Structures are given as C-alpha cells and as structure tokens.
Amino acid sequence: MLVKAFGSAVYGVEAITITIEVDVTNGGFVTIVGLADNAIKESVERMTSAIKTNGYTFPRTKVIVNMAPADIRKSGTAFDLPIAIGVLAGSNQIECGDLLEQYIMMGELALDGYIRPIKGALPIAIQARKEHFKGLIVPVENAREAAMVNNLDVYGVGHIKEVIDLLNGNSKLEPLRVNTREEFAEAQSHFEVDFSDVKGQENIKRALEIAAAGGHNAILIGPPGAGKTMLAKRLPTILPPLSLQEALETTKIHSVAGKLPSNATLISKRPFRSPHHTISDVALVGGGSVPQPGEISLAHNGVLFLDELPEFKRTVLEVMRQPMEERRVTISRAKVALDFPTSFMLIASMNPCPCGYYNHPEKECTCPPGAVQKYLNKISGPLLDRIDLHVEVTPVNFNELSSNRQSEKSESIRQRVIAAREIQAKRYEGHEGIYANAQMSSKMLKEVCVISQAGTNLLKTAMEKLSLSARAYDRILKVSRTIADLDQSEDIRPEHLAEAIQYRSLDRESWAG
C-alpha cells in the first residue's frame, strides 16, 4: 500500500516541505531513496526497535521510502517520525484516513519510541502555515517555539504512541496556544545588568550611547581591568527593543543553529555574542557540509563583541569585512548556496600594547620600541575603516569607585537612543535597508551631513593638527550626525563635530608614537 506523509528540511533559515512516500509491497528489504544521508538511512534500525517495542510489527515485506523532491539532499535524524508513521500506515497497522496528509511531523525516535527534540522548528512551522497544512506535530520540547506561528495547530508529543492516537482520532491532546505578543512584551525590559551598576566612566557611557543611537561600530582601548568588557555587556540594555519582525528573524537563526533553550518562545532581547579569540573562520561566519549560521549570524539584530581584538587570527577578522558591509553572508557549497543575515553592531576591545599599560596614567609601559605599532598593525586598515568610534578607556580612581552617587539607569539612556533612532527612521524611510546613520553611503553624506562654515574650519584644523587620516573624515561626519540627532538638532553644530573628532584615537598618526 502506498501512503504519503510530510516532513520538512531546513536550508539556511528557511524550510522546504518534503513529501515522504512509503510503499509497502512484496519483497524483503527496506530502501530509502531521495538523496538521504547516513543519519536518515540508519533510521531503519531506530524505527524497527521503536515500532516493535510499542506492540506493532515492522513489515517483513519490501518497503520503499522516497523523499521528494529527490534532487535536494536531506540530512539529520528528524525524519524518523514521519517515516515510521508512513511505514505503519502503509502496512495497515494504523488507520489515519486523510489526517496523514494534513500534518507535517518531525522528530527523532529513541529505541523505545520516545521522541527527541529537533532543530529549526520555527522555520518549519512558518512553512507549514504558508502551505496551508492544518497542523504540525513536533517534540514537546519544540512545541512552544513552533506555536509562535498562529493559524496552525501545533501538537507537542513525547512518544510515538501519542502520534498514533492523534492520527487514529483517539487522543485528547489539545493544540498548544501561545500568546506571543504578550510574552514578548513582558520579557523585553528585563535585564540582569544595568549601566547604573557602573561607577564612573561617564565618557565611555556617552560613547556607547552614541554608538547605540547611530548603529555605529566601536572599539574600546584601555589597560586590563579598566571595565571594557563590563561596559560592552551592558550595551544591549540601551539599544532599542526588538520589533516583532526582528525578533522572528533572530529566533529563526537561533532555532536553525539549535541554540534555543527547551520550551523557548521568541527571543525578546537583542543577542550579545562574545566568541573566544581562538574561534575559526567557519565558526565565525558559518559553514560546514550542511551550512549552519556562525557567530556573526547569531548576533543578527544585536551585538558581536570581540574581546582582545588583536589576539584573533588575522584571517578570521578579514572574513568579517564583506558581511559587515553587505549585512549578509553567502555560504557556497558544490550543490547549494545559502544566505544568512548578519546585521550586527561590532563592539571590540583591546589593550593599547602587549603589556597593556601604554598611555596609562599611573603604570609605566614596559614594551620595547615599536611594539605598540606592531601590536596595532595586527588589525588591518580595512577593518578599522569599518569602526566609527575609537574610545580610550582609563581606569576608575578610588574616589569614584567608593562613591555612593547613583549612576544613570539604562532605561533613561535607552529612551534617548529610541528618540534618535525615530528621527533616523523618518529620515531614511525612502531608502531600503538603511535605518541608522552608520549605514549611510558616501553619496548620502553630502545630503544628510551638511555642516556650516565654522564646522568646516573646525574639521579642517582638527585633521591638520591631529594628523587624522582621510578615512576619518566620513566617520566623523556620520558620528556628528548621530550626536546631533541625540540633541534633537536638525543641524550639525561645531560642538557636535568637536565631540565626534575625539572618537578617532587610532587615526592619529602620533597615537602609537
């Protein structure tokens, strides 16, 4: 008997519905066709045990399983469940009627019939609704994630018997309902850290506020223990809250990568990814035989923090350049090319020299001549060119550390950032893919960043006196535009330019001696 069941394969951050045709005829072996990998072919042993353990028999006849479309490679163990149900229906051991064709089902089978969780439940649910399936059957751990998609009956199951009872019409199992918007709104403003925890460092907080308001990349330069990592970890608390669309995009990527916790729903806070400096190229940008998202995609709509930037391998840093510019990365393999989004803010930190104490107000640098410049040269010019703010972090003195003065809370800073972003959203509403000042093209600079004669004179003097490089010019204009937006000013005034100029430390030819 020939039956059809439906599963789904995840490619990139999208899903493709897979039709699983099972034909049980005369013969004596099992054949799985349709470009299935070894994990799927091994499912025969798992299915056989799960079926027998639960009082059914695996047919001793010829079983042909075809996974269509047959020219797309399928991988992973999540097809165990639909194939097993197809075999039981094809051998007339269960009566499904037309229900089998109304549901997509996915899950890895244990030998006793229990169902293990899968990756990519959210994109699978989105595709199921798009193709007008009645419902989706997934492991119970993935049910809340899939139930974020409305107009789709999502059943969380823990055992193959539950699936059989559901298809036979003998189950009291109810579809899971999740109020996505309510849960999303409640979780958006709860953070474990806050800028009010940080003593002193008001100039660094101001720099990070500017970075958040304009979507600018920033690098923090300072000695060990000055608070660079602590400040960077608090940046997501002042970024604008995720929109529902952004949260959905972010959750899809984490779902595909298997990074969502059990019973998770939408990611409500902007991600903060901090990979170790020993990370490989593939782990950072994504890849593998079946391409998976890397750290830069997991940081989509959030922050990628690279601590001790010069310690990263140069090749690792160089592969980031194009994704930072295009805000997406393409992973190409022999038979497939997948796009992953990479719209993130880069925040990096570094010591000013190998010993860490160059320009320290109290401790003396012990590095030999030329070591500071050599250390800085580990970071390529093109990468530095994509970093708008260079911020020097100095240690906090005892008086500030012991002070009882309450620092400004993240929520207050966040409101100013949101107001500045609203100005930019209105400014760029006619430009697709641009929502912040950091994304302006050089052509747009002439229209958006108009400065007065006094401002032009100030910028000219600064570039000559501080020996600023040519690449600093555009960056200063972009940052000054953001500072003006934070001031709710239509014009870029000289004081806005003056503040922007001080954030170009590494462009000064005299900085490293």
Backbone torsions as a table, in degrees:
resi	resn	phi	psi	omega
1	MET	NA	138.1	-179.3
2	LEU	-100.7	127.5	175.2
3	VAL	-131.5	161.4	177.5
4	LYS	-124.1	130.8	171.1
5	ALA	-120.3	168.9	-176.3
6	PHE	-130.6	133.7	173.6
7	GLY	-126.1	-164.2	-178.3
8	SER	-152.7	139.7	177.9
9	ALA	-113.8	137.1	-178.5
10	VAL	-99.0	126.3	175.7
11	TYR	-126.1	119.5	-174.1
12	GLY	66.2	-123.7	176.9
13	VAL	-113.9	16.4	177.6
14	GLU	-118.2	160.8	-179.9
15	ALA	-117.6	151.0	176.4
16	ILE	-124.1	128.9	179.2
17	THR	-70.9	132.0	-179.9
18	ILE	-112.0	124.6	175.7
19	THR	-87.5	124.5	-178.8
20	ILE	-107.2	104.7	-179.2
21	GLU	-94.7	125.7	-179.8
22	VAL	-119.7	122.1	179.1
23	ASP	-118.9	117.1	178.7
24	VAL	-104.9	110.1	-176.7
25	THR	-131.7	-171.2	179.4
26	ASN	-70.1	138.7	179.5
27	GLY	150.0	-157.6	-176.6
28	GLY	-155.5	28.3	179.4
29	PHE	-149.6	167.0	-179.9
30	VAL	-111.0	130.9	178.2
31	THR	-126.2	128.3	174.9
32	ILE	-113.9	120.3	-179.2
33	VAL	-122.4	165.4	179.6
34	GLY	109.7	38.1	177.6
35	LEU	57.2	46.9	176.8
36	ALA	-86.3	141.9	179.3
37	ASP	-84.6	-179.5	-175.8
38	ASN	-61.8	-35.3	-179.0
39	ALA	-61.9	-36.5	178.6
40	ILE	-73.6	-41.5	-179.7
41	LYS	-64.6	-31.5	177.1
42	GLU	-72.5	-11.2	-178.7
43	SER	-62.0	-21.9	179.8
44	VAL	-56.9	-42.7	-179.0
45	GLU	-68.4	-40.8	179.2
46	ARG	-66.0	-43.8	179.5
47	MET	-61.7	-46.5	-177.7
48	THR	-55.9	-47.6	-179.1
49	SER	-66.7	-45.1	-178.0
50	ALA	-63.5	-40.0	-179.6
51	ILE	-67.4	-46.7	-178.4
52	LYS	-67.1	-38.9	-178.3
53	THR	-62.2	-27.9	-175.5
54	ASN	-102.8	22.0	170.0
55	GLY	88.0	10.5	176.9
56	TYR	-110.4	173.6	179.8
57	THR	-121.9	138.1	174.2
58	PHE	-79.2	126.4	-173.6
59	PRO	-58.4	136.9	178.2
60	ARG	-91.1	27.5	179.8
61	THR	-113.3	-174.5	179.6
62	LYS	-76.4	127.2	178.5
63	VAL	-121.1	119.4	176.6
64	ILE	-111.8	125.0	177.4
65	VAL	-114.4	120.1	177.5
66	ASN	-113.7	128.8	180.0
67	MET	-108.8	107.1	-175.4
68	ALA	-107.5	147.9	0.9
69	PRO	-67.7	135.5	-171.1
70	ALA	-75.8	-10.3	-178.0
71	ASP	-95.2	3.2	178.4
72	ILE	-106.2	128.2	-178.5
73	ARG	-70.4	132.9	177.3
74	LYS	-111.1	141.9	-177.6
75	SER	-144.0	160.3	174.6
76	GLY	97.6	170.7	-174.6
77	THR	-97.0	-0.7	-173.9
78	ALA	-71.6	-9.7	179.0
79	PHE	-86.0	-1.6	179.9
80	ASP	-53.0	-49.5	-172.9
81	LEU	-63.6	-53.1	-179.3
82	PRO	-63.1	-33.8	178.9
83	ILE	-67.6	-44.3	-179.6
84	ALA	-61.7	-44.2	179.1
85	ILE	-65.1	-38.3	177.1
86	GLY	-61.7	-40.9	178.5
87	VAL	-64.8	-43.3	179.4
88	LEU	-65.2	-40.2	178.7
89	ALA	-70.5	-38.9	-179.0
90	GLY	-68.0	-26.0	178.9
91	SER	-98.4	14.9	174.8
92	ASN	60.5	28.5	177.5
93	GLN	-89.7	-19.5	173.4
94	ILE	-132.9	148.0	179.6
95	GLU	-106.9	108.4	-176.8
96	CYS	-102.0	-16.0	-173.6
97	GLY	60.0	-135.6	179.0
98	ASP	-95.7	5.2	-178.6
99	LEU	-65.0	-31.7	-175.7
100	LEU	-60.1	-31.7	-177.6
101	GLU	-89.4	-0.7	-179.9
102	GLN	-98.8	-7.5	-175.4
103	TYR	-125.2	143.0	164.2
104	ILE	-96.0	136.2	178.8
105	MET	-133.5	141.7	-179.8
106	MET	-145.3	144.3	176.5
107	GLY	167.1	146.3	175.6
108	GLU	-90.7	132.4	-178.5
109	LEU	-90.7	135.5	167.2
110	ALA	-85.3	167.2	-176.9
111	LEU	-65.1	-22.0	179.5
112	ASP	-97.3	5.8	176.5
113	GLY	97.9	-6.5	176.0
114	TYR	-69.9	153.6	-173.4
115	ILE	-111.6	125.3	-178.1
116	ARG	-94.4	154.9	-176.3
117	PRO	-66.7	163.0	-176.8
118	ILE	-125.6	172.3	172.9
119	LYS	-101.4	150.8	170.7
120	GLY	79.2	27.5	-178.6
121	ALA	-62.9	-35.0	-177.7
122	LEU	-66.6	-53.4	177.1
123	PRO	-60.6	-30.8	177.1
124	ILE	-64.8	-43.3	179.5
125	ALA	-64.9	-40.3	179.4
126	ILE	-62.2	-42.7	179.3
127	GLN	-68.2	-37.2	178.9
128	ALA	-61.9	-42.8	178.0
129	ARG	-67.2	-39.3	-179.5
130	LYS	-60.5	-35.4	-177.9
131	GLU	-95.5	14.1	170.8
132	HIS	62.7	34.9	170.2
133	PHE	-73.4	150.8	-179.9
134	LYS	-69.8	-39.3	-175.5
135	GLY	-159.8	-179.4	-177.2
136	LEU	-137.2	132.5	177.8
137	ILE	-112.6	116.5	-177.0
138	VAL	-135.4	164.5	174.9
139	PRO	-56.0	148.9	-174.9
140	VAL	-59.2	-31.0	179.5
141	GLU	-66.6	-24.0	-177.9
142	ASN	-100.0	-0.8	-170.6
143	ALA	-65.7	-44.4	-178.7
144	ARG	-64.3	-37.5	177.5
145	GLU	-61.4	-47.3	-178.7
146	ALA	-71.7	-30.8	-176.4
147	ALA	-71.9	-5.6	174.3
148	MET	-65.2	-20.3	179.5
149	VAL	-86.1	119.9	-177.9
150	ASN	-82.5	172.6	-178.4
151	ASN	58.3	33.7	178.3
152	LEU	-148.2	127.9	177.5
153	ASP	-79.5	114.8	-178.9
154	VAL	-109.2	122.5	178.9
155	TYR	-110.6	125.2	174.6
156	GLY	-94.3	120.2	-176.7
157	VAL	-121.3	148.7	-179.4
158	GLY	-113.3	-10.3	-174.8
159	HIS	-149.9	150.4	-178.5
160	ILE	-62.8	-28.6	178.5
161	LYS	-62.3	-36.0	178.5
162	GLU	-63.1	-38.2	179.3
163	VAL	-67.7	-43.7	-179.9
164	ILE	-62.0	-45.0	179.1
165	ASP	-63.0	-39.2	179.8
166	LEU	-62.9	-45.4	-178.5
167	LEU	-73.2	-26.8	177.0
168	ASN	-80.9	-10.0	-178.3
169	GLY	82.7	17.0	-177.7
170	ASN	-105.9	10.3	-173.1
171	SER	-101.4	144.4	173.2
172	LYS	-98.8	10.6	-178.6
173	LEU	-65.2	131.5	-179.7
174	GLU	-105.2	146.2	176.0
175	PRO	-63.4	144.5	-178.5
176	LEU	-79.1	136.6	177.1
177	ARG	-116.5	130.8	178.6
178	VAL	-126.7	126.1	175.2
179	ASN	-83.6	86.4	-171.6
180	THR	-60.0	-47.5	-175.4
181	ARG	-64.2	-40.4	-178.7
182	GLU	-66.5	-47.3	179.8
183	GLU	-64.8	-37.9	-179.4
184	PHE	-63.7	-46.0	-178.3
185	ALA	-65.0	-38.1	-177.7
186	GLU	-66.9	-35.3	-173.0
187	ALA	-87.7	-8.0	-171.3
188	GLN	-69.6	-29.2	-172.4
189	SER	-108.1	12.7	179.8
190	HIS	-99.6	111.5	178.9
191	PHE	-124.0	146.2	179.8
192	GLU	-82.0	-19.5	-179.3
193	VAL	-122.0	163.2	-177.3
194	ASP	-154.3	150.1	178.0
195	PHE	-65.9	-20.8	178.6
196	SER	-69.0	-15.4	177.6
197	ASP	-74.8	-17.9	-172.2
198	VAL	-90.3	123.6	177.4
199	LYS	-86.0	133.1	179.0
200	GLY	66.7	-149.6	177.8
201	GLN	55.2	37.0	-178.0
202	GLU	-63.1	-35.8	-179.9
203	ASN	-67.5	-33.7	179.5
204	ILE	-73.0	-39.0	176.6
205	LYS	-61.1	-39.8	178.8
206	ARG	-63.9	-43.3	179.8
207	ALA	-62.3	-41.3	179.6
208	LEU	-70.1	-31.0	174.6
209	GLU	-63.2	-42.7	178.2
210	ILE	-64.8	-43.2	178.8
211	ALA	-59.6	-44.1	-180.0
212	ALA	-66.7	-38.8	-177.1
213	ALA	-68.1	-33.6	-177.2
214	GLY	-108.5	2.0	-177.4
215	GLY	68.7	27.6	-174.9
216	HIS	-82.6	144.5	169.8
217	ASN	-77.1	148.6	-177.6
218	ALA	-143.1	152.7	174.2
219	ILE	-127.4	132.4	179.7
220	LEU	-103.9	123.6	-176.4
221	ILE	-117.2	121.7	179.9
222	GLY	-175.7	168.9	-176.9
223	PRO	-70.7	165.5	177.8
224	PRO	-59.5	140.4	176.5
225	GLY	82.2	6.3	-178.1
226	ALA	-80.7	-13.9	176.8
227	GLY	106.5	18.5	-176.8
228	LYS	-62.6	-49.8	-178.1
229	THR	-66.7	-41.3	-179.7
230	MET	-60.4	-42.0	179.3
231	LEU	-68.7	-42.2	-178.8
232	ALA	-62.7	-38.9	-178.3
233	LYS	-65.4	-20.5	-179.8
234	ARG	-91.9	-3.3	-179.2
235	LEU	-59.9	-43.6	179.9
236	PRO	-57.7	-22.9	-178.0
237	THR	-72.2	-15.4	179.2
238	ILE	-112.3	-0.6	176.2
239	LEU	-75.4	152.6	177.4
240	PRO	-58.7	146.0	179.8
241	PRO	-62.5	152.5	177.5
242	LEU	-65.0	139.3	168.8
243	SER	-77.3	166.9	-179.1
244	LEU	-62.8	-37.4	179.4
245	GLN	-66.6	-43.3	178.0
246	GLU	-63.3	-40.6	-179.9
247	ALA	-63.5	-38.9	179.2
248	LEU	-65.3	-44.7	177.8
249	GLU	-59.2	-47.5	-177.6
250	THR	-63.8	-42.9	-179.1
251	THR	-65.0	-38.0	178.7
252	LYS	-59.4	-44.3	-178.9
253	ILE	-63.8	-45.6	-179.6
254	HIS	-67.8	-31.9	177.5
255	SER	-66.6	-45.9	179.7
256	VAL	-62.0	-37.6	-178.6
257	ALA	-80.9	-5.8	-178.6
258	GLY	72.3	27.6	-176.7
259	LYS	-98.6	-0.2	178.4
260	LEU	-82.0	138.5	176.3
261	PRO	-70.5	164.8	178.5
262	SER	-59.5	144.2	178.1
263	ASN	57.5	30.8	179.6
264	ALA	-81.6	153.6	170.2
265	THR	-115.2	-146.0	-177.9
266	LEU	-62.8	141.7	170.1
267	ILE	-69.9	121.6	-172.6
268	SER	-100.9	-16.3	-179.2
269	LYS	-117.3	151.2	179.8
270	ARG	-63.6	132.4	-176.9
271	PRO	-65.7	149.4	174.7
272	PHE	-128.5	108.0	-177.5
273	ARG	-108.9	132.8	-178.0
274	SER	-133.6	78.5	-178.7
275	PRO	-70.1	151.3	178.3
276	HIS	-73.2	155.1	-174.7
277	HIS	-70.5	-7.5	176.7
278	THR	-87.1	5.2	-176.2
279	ILE	-61.0	147.2	179.2
280	SER	-89.5	167.5	179.0
281	ASP	-57.3	-47.0	-175.5
282	VAL	-65.5	-40.7	-179.8
283	ALA	-66.1	-30.0	-179.0
284	LEU	-78.6	-50.2	-174.0
285	VAL	-96.4	-14.5	-178.7
286	GLY	105.5	160.9	179.3
287	GLY	152.4	-155.2	-174.4
288	GLY	107.0	168.0	-179.4
289	SER	-62.3	-40.3	166.9
290	VAL	-106.5	102.8	-169.8
291	PRO	-53.0	129.8	177.8
292	GLN	-119.4	151.8	178.7
293	PRO	-65.7	142.8	176.8
294	GLY	-96.8	-170.5	-176.2
295	GLU	-62.1	-35.1	-178.0
296	ILE	-69.4	-26.6	175.5
297	SER	-82.3	-34.9	176.3
298	LEU	-65.8	-22.3	176.9
299	ALA	-89.3	4.3	-179.5
300	HIS	-53.5	132.4	-177.0
301	ASN	67.3	15.1	179.7
302	GLY	-140.7	-141.1	-173.0
303	VAL	-123.0	132.6	169.8
304	LEU	-106.2	116.4	-177.6
305	PHE	-107.7	119.5	177.7
306	LEU	-108.3	101.4	-178.5
307	ASP	-82.1	138.2	-176.3
308	GLU	55.3	62.1	-174.3
309	LEU	-52.1	-43.7	-178.5
310	PRO	-65.1	-15.6	-179.3
311	GLU	-80.7	-15.0	176.2
312	PHE	-70.1	146.1	176.6
313	LYS	-62.2	141.2	-176.3
314	ARG	-59.8	-38.9	-179.4
315	THR	-62.5	-35.3	179.1
316	VAL	-64.4	-43.9	-179.2
317	LEU	-68.9	-35.1	-176.9
318	GLU	-69.0	-32.6	-178.9
319	VAL	-70.6	-11.7	178.1
320	MET	-80.1	-18.7	-169.4
321	ARG	-59.0	-51.1	-178.6
322	GLN	-66.5	-45.8	177.0
323	PRO	-58.7	-34.7	178.0
324	MET	-64.8	-36.2	-177.9
325	GLU	-75.8	-46.2	-173.1
326	GLU	-91.9	-12.5	179.8
327	ARG	61.3	28.3	170.6
328	ARG	-161.3	157.6	178.1
329	VAL	-130.2	138.4	178.9
330	THR	-106.8	121.4	177.4
331	ILE	-102.1	115.1	-176.2
332	SER	-106.9	134.3	173.5
333	ARG	-128.0	176.9	-174.0
334	ALA	-55.6	-41.8	-174.2
335	LYS	-115.0	1.0	-177.1
336	VAL	-151.4	145.3	173.1
337	ALA	-130.8	121.0	-174.9
338	LEU	-118.3	141.6	176.9
339	ASP	-102.4	133.6	172.7
340	PHE	-121.9	136.3	179.1
341	PRO	-72.7	146.3	-178.8
342	THR	-141.6	50.5	179.2
343	SER	-90.7	93.9	-176.6
344	PHE	-133.5	161.4	170.3
345	MET	-94.6	128.8	177.4
346	LEU	-93.5	121.7	172.1
347	ILE	-119.5	121.5	-178.9
348	ALA	-119.2	157.8	173.7
349	SER	-135.8	154.3	179.3
350	MET	-159.3	152.4	168.2
351	ASN	-76.0	152.5	-178.9
352	PRO	-73.5	-15.5	-179.1
353	CYS	-160.2	172.2	-178.9
354	PRO	-56.6	-39.4	179.9
355	CYS	-80.7	-21.9	174.3
356	GLY	96.5	-1.1	-171.1
357	TYR	-119.5	20.3	174.7
358	TYR	-66.0	134.2	-178.4
359	ASN	66.2	15.7	178.7
360	HIS	-72.7	137.4	-176.7
361	PRO	-68.1	-21.7	-175.1
362	GLU	-122.0	-41.4	-176.2
363	LYS	-93.9	149.3	-176.1
364	GLU	-94.0	138.5	177.3
365	CYS	-73.4	133.3	-178.0
366	THR	-106.9	11.4	-177.6
367	CYS	-76.0	145.7	177.3
368	PRO	-69.8	163.9	179.6
369	PRO	-55.6	137.3	177.4
370	GLY	86.3	-11.8	-176.1
371	ALA	-68.2	-33.9	-178.3
372	VAL	-65.8	-47.1	179.6
373	GLN	-64.8	-39.6	178.7
374	LYS	-63.4	-39.7	179.1
375	TYR	-64.5	-43.5	179.8
376	LEU	-66.6	-32.5	-178.6
377	ASN	-68.9	-10.5	175.1
378	LYS	-64.9	-22.0	177.2
379	ILE	-99.0	123.2	-174.7
380	SER	-71.3	153.3	177.0
381	GLY	-57.4	-46.1	179.5
382	PRO	-59.7	-32.7	177.6
383	LEU	-73.3	-44.3	177.0
384	LEU	-60.3	-31.0	179.8
385	ASP	-62.1	-24.0	-178.5
386	ARG	-94.5	5.5	178.8
387	ILE	-109.2	118.0	-171.8
388	ASP	-81.7	-36.6	-175.3
389	LEU	-117.2	124.4	173.4
390	HIS	-108.2	113.5	-171.4
391	VAL	-116.8	122.6	177.2
392	GLU	-86.3	123.6	-178.3
393	VAL	-104.3	125.3	178.2
394	THR	-109.5	152.8	-178.5
395	PRO	-62.2	151.0	178.3
396	VAL	-84.5	132.2	-179.2
397	ASN	-79.7	169.3	-173.3
398	PHE	-61.7	-39.9	-177.0
399	ASN	-60.2	-39.8	179.1
400	GLU	-71.4	-40.3	-179.5
401	LEU	-62.8	-38.3	-176.0
402	SER	-89.9	-2.2	-178.0
403	SER	-69.6	145.0	176.7
404	ASN	-94.8	4.7	-178.8
405	ARG	-66.1	131.8	-178.3
406	GLN	-79.2	125.6	177.6
407	SER	-79.5	162.9	-178.7
408	GLU	-66.1	137.3	-179.1
409	LYS	-75.4	154.3	179.3
410	SER	-59.0	-36.0	-176.1
411	GLU	-61.4	-37.9	179.2
412	SER	-66.4	-44.0	178.6
413	ILE	-64.0	-40.4	-177.8
414	ARG	-60.3	-38.3	-179.9
415	GLN	-63.9	-38.4	177.1
416	ARG	-66.8	-39.2	178.8
417	VAL	-63.3	-43.9	179.7
418	ILE	-61.7	-42.0	179.5
419	ALA	-62.1	-41.5	178.7
420	ALA	-67.1	-39.4	179.3
421	ARG	-65.6	-33.3	178.7
422	GLU	-65.7	-37.9	176.0
423	ILE	-62.0	-43.8	-178.6
424	GLN	-69.1	-37.3	178.5
425	ALA	-61.3	-40.3	178.5
426	LYS	-68.8	-39.2	-178.8
427	ARG	-63.9	-39.2	-173.6
428	TYR	-104.3	17.9	-174.9
429	GLU	-63.6	-21.3	178.2
430	GLY	-91.7	0.0	-177.7
431	HIS	-113.0	111.9	-176.7
432	GLU	-67.6	134.1	175.6
433	GLY	81.8	0.7	178.4
434	ILE	-115.1	122.4	-179.1
435	TYR	-133.3	-2.1	-178.6
436	ALA	-146.0	160.1	-176.8
437	ASN	-60.5	-32.0	-177.4
438	ALA	-62.8	-22.2	-175.4
439	GLN	-93.3	2.6	178.9
440	MET	-60.3	141.8	172.8
441	SER	-84.6	166.2	179.0
442	SER	-61.5	-33.7	179.6
443	LYS	-65.0	-40.0	-178.4
444	MET	-71.8	-24.2	-179.4
445	LEU	-55.3	-39.6	-177.0
446	LYS	-65.5	-30.9	-179.2
447	GLU	-83.9	-40.5	-170.8
448	VAL	-89.6	-35.9	-173.4
449	CYS	-106.7	65.2	177.3
450	VAL	-84.5	128.2	-179.0
451	ILE	-120.4	153.9	-178.5
452	SER	-74.6	174.0	177.8
453	GLN	-63.6	-37.0	178.5
454	ALA	-64.5	-39.7	178.2
455	GLY	-66.9	-39.0	178.1
456	THR	-62.4	-43.0	179.7
457	ASN	-64.7	-40.8	179.2
458	LEU	-62.6	-44.7	-178.4
459	LEU	-65.7	-40.0	178.9
460	LYS	-63.0	-45.6	-179.9
461	THR	-62.5	-42.8	-179.2
462	ALA	-63.0	-43.5	-178.1
463	MET	-65.4	-34.9	179.6
464	GLU	-76.4	-46.3	-175.6
465	LYS	-70.3	-38.8	-176.2
466	LEU	-94.6	0.8	-179.7
467	SER	54.2	44.8	179.7
468	LEU	-72.0	143.5	179.9
469	SER	-76.9	166.1	-177.3
470	ALA	-63.3	-33.1	-176.9
471	ARG	-67.8	-17.7	-179.6
472	ALA	-71.7	-23.0	-172.7
473	TYR	-59.8	-53.9	-178.7
474	ASP	-62.7	-40.0	-177.1
475	ARG	-65.3	-40.1	179.2
476	ILE	-62.6	-41.9	179.9
477	LEU	-64.0	-43.0	-179.7
478	LYS	-64.0	-45.4	-178.8
479	VAL	-66.6	-39.5	179.1
480	SER	-65.0	-33.2	176.0
481	ARG	-63.6	-40.1	178.6
482	THR	-67.2	-41.4	179.1
483	ILE	-62.0	-39.7	177.0
484	ALA	-64.4	-38.5	177.7
485	ASP	-64.4	-39.1	177.0
486	LEU	-63.9	-30.2	177.2
487	ASP	-84.5	0.8	-176.4
488	GLN	58.0	36.8	-177.3
489	SER	-106.8	133.2	177.9
490	GLU	-73.3	-31.4	-177.0
491	ASP	-101.9	149.6	173.1
492	ILE	-87.6	111.5	-177.4
493	ARG	-91.5	162.7	-179.6
494	PRO	-55.5	-35.6	179.8
495	GLU	-67.3	-29.3	175.8
496	HIS	-68.9	-41.9	177.4
497	LEU	-64.1	-41.4	-178.3
498	ALA	-61.3	-41.0	179.3
499	GLU	-67.7	-39.0	-179.6
500	ALA	-65.7	-35.6	-177.7
501	ILE	-62.7	-35.1	-176.9
502	GLN	-70.1	-12.6	179.4
503	TYR	-94.8	30.7	177.9
504	ARG	-125.2	44.4	-175.1
505	SER	-54.5	-49.1	-172.6
506	LEU	-73.5	-11.7	177.4
507	ASP	-84.5	-11.9	-179.8
508	ARG	-75.0	126.2	-177.2
509	GLU	-64.1	-21.3	-177.9
510	SER	-91.9	-1.6	-170.4
511	TRP	-61.6	-46.2	-177.3
512	ALA	-96.0	24.3	178.2
513	GLY	81.5	NA	NA
